[in-house]
């Protein structure tokens, strides 16, 4: 069997433990919120623009020239190209994106040698859409039936199969024009299987990429707890023995959200299942931040990995880390959530 070396993943949280594996079955993963909400959408003058001017929607403003601003501090087109270049330079084998909306083309223009999952679109508005958007707004339904989630894999070693989009239940998302306006789009999670090939070895690994409700109000925290339960039930019901990686923008701090007890501990209580947080294991000496305690180094984005006792394949954590700073040429931070990355060794019987 031929064994090849994987790309290095530099860990920002353990500088004295460099990643130097040179002959092992190792693959790298990352999760990155690319902050891809549009900076601005021009509207035609008329009822729709005047209506939106009169609404109090978190993060949305319509100026006197009928330009609707969503995300004025976001990376925009140029920053999104820089994000694509950054991902390309990191050479992650598999990555998941959150908020991949309006600047998908710019990100992927810089990514050669990668295959992508299903892109559902962005926040694009034209006059023909006004009537339907207004009707959906008045009914408090999602304006855009898109999740902003994406998976990318290196084409020479990974293949995506069986991709599915699962929306959160209605009680797992809170806030239509407030509290982050989560209900304006279709939040949820993506499932897929990735065939990971290293030399003559090819193994299936399951992936879930998610984006939970944002915000720190009691209602936001309650909504996230409902999403933990929904995800728990989904995983328990999976007809798979493959290892599973769950990653994305959890919008959850361990010290604020009871993620450990409600999700991780309950999964670990299932027969034959072991689930761990890569950052906790590698960067925080296996210690979870205390629920109800102080923030410390607690992070919103997470990579969890799950092994099943009945599987002939197991994932062993090699490395994990957080990117501490990533800016554009003008010094602008290129995401409101910086990437989290990890590497795993494939263990087979």
N, C-alpha and C positions, 0 to 999 in steps of 0.2 A: 504494500500500500504506500502510495506517495503522500508525504505530508509536507504542506507548504506553510510558510510564515504569513501571519496576518499583519495588517497595517498597525503601527503603533498608536496607542491612545494615551495621551499625556494626562496624568491625573493632577488637577490643581490642588487637591486636598492632601496629598501625601508626596511631597517633593522628594523625600528620602527613599521612596519606593518606586524607582523608575520601572516602566514597562519594558522588559528586555526579552520577552519570549520570542524565540527565533525558530523553533521547530515544533509546533503544536497545532492542534485543531482549534484555532481561535478565530472568532469573528467579533466585530465591533458594532455597537448600536448607539443611537443617540436620539433624544427627543428635543424638539426646538419649537417654541412658539414664535412664528415669524411676524406676528403683529400685522397681518395682511389686510386689515380693514382699509377701505379706500380713504385717502386723505380728503378727496373732494369729488362730488358728483354734481355736474351741472344740470339744473332743471330748466324747463321752459317756463316762461312767465305765465302765470295763470292761477287757477284755483288751487292746484296741488302745492305749488310753492308757497302760496299764502297760507294754506292750511298747515303746512309743516312749520312755518314760522310761528304759528300760534300754539304749537304743541311744546310741551316741556319733556323732551326726550334726552335721557342721559347721553352726553357726548355728541349730540347732533345739533348743528346750528345752520340756519339758512340766512345768508347775507342779503344785502339789498340788490345784488346782481344775480340772485337766484342760484347761487352756488351752495350746495348742501355739504357741510364739512362734518366728517366723522372722526377723523384720527389725525389731527394736525401735527402731532409729535411722532407719528409713525414713520417707518423707513421710506415709504414711497417707492417710486420706480428705481431710482439710483441705489438706494439702500438695499432694495430687494435683490438687485444684481450683485451687490456686495455679499449678501447673505448666500446666494448661490455659489459665488466664488469661494466663500469661507467653507461651505459644506464640501465642495469639491476638493479643497486643500486638506481637509481633515481626513478624507478617504474612508469615512465610515462605510461599513458593508451594508448596513440597514439603518434607515433613519425614519422617524415619524415627525410629521409637521402638524402644528395647530394653527388655526387662523390663516390657512393658505387660501385666501380669497382673491383679491383683485390683482395681485402681483405675481401670480403663479407663473406666467410666461417669463417674467424677468428673472425669477429664481431659476427656472429650469433652462433658461438660455445659457447658463454657466455650468450646467451639469452634463458632462459627456461621460459615456460609459455607465449610465444609470438607467434603470427602468422605473417607471412610476405607476402607482395605483390609479384608482379612479378619481379624477378631478371633477367636482360637482359644480364649479362656477363661483362667481363673485357677486358683489352688490352692484349690478348694472341696471340702470333705470332709463326708460325712454317713455315718450308720451303715450304710446299704445298700452303701457303697463299701468298708467295712473289709476284707472277705474278699478282694476283688480287689486292693486296695492291698497287703495283706500278702503275697499270692502274688507280686505284681510285685516287692515289696521283697526277698523271699527269693531270687528269681531274678535280682536286680540288673538289672531292667528299668526304664526310665523310669516313674515313678509317674504322670506327667501327660503326655499326648501333645500338648503345646503348645510353641510356640517363643518366645512373648513379643514377637514382632516385629510391627510395624505401620507402614503408610505412610499419610500424610494429605496431601491436596492441596487447594488452593483450587478450589472448585467452578466459579468463573467463568472459570478459565483452564487447568485441567488435568483430564485424565480418565485413570483407571487401567484398564489392560486386561491380560489374560493373566497374572494373578498365579499364581505357583507357589511352593510351599514345598519346599526341598531339605534334608533332614537331613544333618548331618555323618556321615561314615563312622565306624564304631565306634572306630577308632584315632585319630580326630581329637578325641575328648573323653576326659578323664581325671578320675576321682574320683567315687565313688558316695556315700560318706558322709564323705569327706575332700576336701581340695584344692578347696574351693569347691562340692563336691557337684554338679558339672556334669551328671552322668549321671542325676540325678533327673528331669530334664525333657528335651525333645527339641530340643537346640540345632541350629542350622543357619543357612540364609540364605534370604531371599525374593528371587525375581526378579519383576519386572513391567515393563511398558512404560507410560510416561506420555506422553500427547499434550499437549504444551505449546503453548498458544495465546497469541499476543501480537498484538493487532490482527487483521489479515487473514492472519497467518502462523501455521500450525500444523505442528509438527514432532514426530516420535517420539524420545523419549530413553529408553534402557534404564536400569533401576535395579536394584541389588542392595543389600539391607539385611542385615547379618550380625551375629552375636554369636559370638565364638570362645571357646574354653576359658579359664577364669580361672586365676590363680595364677602363682607365680614358681618353683616347683620344676622340676627338670629334666624330669620327666614331663609337666608342664603345657606347658612350652616345646616339647617334642617333639610333643605333641598339636596345638598350634597350627601347627607346621610341616607336619603332615599336612593340616590344613585349608587352608593356603596352597596346597599341591599340588592338593588337590581343587578348590578355587576356580579355580586356574589352568587345570586341564583343562576345567572347565565353560565358562570364558570362551573358551578356544581352540576349543571345540566349538560355540559359539553360532552359529546360522544368522541372523546379523544384521549389518548394516553401520551401525547407529545408534550415536551416541555413548553411552557408558556411564558412569554414576556409581555408585561402590561406596562405601558409607558404613556406619558403625555402630560398635559397641563391639568393636574389634579385640583388646582386652586385650593390646595389643602396644606395647612401646616399641622404637623403632629401635635404641637403644643396648643393649637386652637380647635382642630377638628379631630374627632375621635376615630380616626381612620384605622389606627392599630387594632383597637378592640372590635370595632364593627365590621372590619373587613379582613385584615391580616390574621388576627387571632382566630377568627371564625373559620377561615380557610385552613389554617394550620390544625384546627380541631377535626377536620375531615380526615377520614382514614386514608393513609397513603399519600397525603399532600404535604409538601413543604414549600412555603413561600417566604421570600426575603426581599428587603429593600437594598438595592446595590449600593447606594450612597451610605446608608446606615452601616452596612456590613464592612465596607472598605474604608470609608472616610470617618466614621463616627464610632469605631471600635465595637460595632454591634449594638450600640446603645441607642434606643429610640429617644428623641426629645420627649420630655415628660408632658403628658396631657395636662393642661392647666398651668404649665410652667412658663418660663421665659422663652423668647424666640431663639436666641443663640444663633446657630448656623442653619436653622430649619429652612427648608426649601419648598417652594410650591410644586415644582416639576419633579417627577419621580420615575424611576425605572425599577419595577418589581419583577422578580423572576420566580417561576414556580416549577418544581419538579414533582413527578408522580412515581411512586414506588413501583408501579406495574410496568413502567416504560423501560425499554432497553437503552434509552438515551437520557442522559442527564447533563445539565448545564452547571459548570463550576465557575464561579466568579473569579476573574483574573485581575480586573482593574475597574475603577470607577472614579469619576471626578466631575467637577462643575467648572464651567468657563466663567471666570470672574469678570471679564471685561471684553467687549467686542464692539468697536465703534467704527463709524464711517470716517471718510477722510476729514470731514468737518468736526469730528469729535462727537457726533451724535450716536447715542447708544442704539444698536440695531435690533433690539427687541426689548419688550417689557419683561420678558422671562429669558434668561440666558440658558444656553443648552446644558443638558446633563448627558453624560456619556458613560459607557461601560463596555467591557470586553468579557467574553465568556469562552471557556474551553469546552469543547464537546467531549463528553465521556460516553463511551459505548461499552456494552458488555462483551 
